[in-house]
Amino acid sequence: MKKIWLEIGMSTGLVLLMIALILVVQIALPAELRSPGFALIVLLFMAAMGLVGVKLVDM
């Protein structure tokens, strides 16, 4: 499999995961915890994308 397709697949999967987590936070958390929840999701997304980038560079 070409590296570009692997990168596109991983990025798409992470974006879909982030959207799902945002929906969960929106539905499940009370209003006062939504902002920290969104911030945590963005932080986790950035860390995950960084790890994926490092792994792809090492391939």
Residue pairs with C-beta under 8 A, 6 or more apart in sequence:
3 56
3 59
6 56
6 59
7 52
7 56
10 52
10 56
11 49
11 52
14 45
14 48
14 49
14 52
18 41
18 42
18 45
21 41
21 44
22 38
22 41
25 34
25 37
25 38
25 41
26 34
29 37
